[in-house]
Amino acid sequence: MYARSSTFHGNPAKIDAGIKFVEAEAAPTLSKMEGCLGLSLLVDRATGYCIATSSWETEEAMTASDAMLRPMRDRGRDVLGASMQVDSWEIVVMHRTHHAACCRASWLEGDLDAMTETFRVALLPRLEEMDGFCSASLLVDRATGLGCATTAWESHDAMVASRAMADEMRECAATESSGVVVEVHEFDLAYAHLHVPEMA
């Protein structure tokens, strides 16, 4: 399974317009494309930081869609009044219990195989015991050695309550993969239809 993320640093006042664009234009277009499994949108209303992620059955399907989707990504950038960065990922872990309201994304550089093993074996069981936990995923870019771990929560209060434990687990993942934490950010989950099967 693979994913493409479009990261926007936009105008906070245009977040609602961006959500509407995803619901009315981007999602219906993607749903008709061969090999596309779905789409999600993370938003930070305070800063205008947004990440739209599409999921794909194969790397070939994702690559084949790129030229066709480029105008739509550009339109999303214009709607949000944003700068844009596009990244491609391999999905190595996906585990859900129920639908979420918000999520925390953590980017780490390091040994991706060790990071994946630590995430799957050591961290997932601990996450499942935490109040308000809904899902977790790990995406990796083998060309750059970058991983993106995302945990989703049923409420903002649950996400806030998890911060101390999340800090500890993140440092564990960085240590076990001989890596470093690059960035951590919390978002509202504005659109959640990624439809990636269980990969725990």
Secondary structure, DSSP 8 states (H G I E B T S, - for coil): -EEEEEEEE--GGGHHHHHHHIIIIIHHHHHTSTTEEEEEEEEETTTTEEEEEEEES-HHHHHHHHHHHHHHHHHHHHHHT-EEEEEEEEEEEEEESS--SEEEEEEEES-HHHHHHIIIIIIHHHHHTSTTEEEEEEEEETTTTEEEEEEEESSHHHHHHTHHHHHHHHHHHHHHTT-EEEEEEEEEEEEEE-------
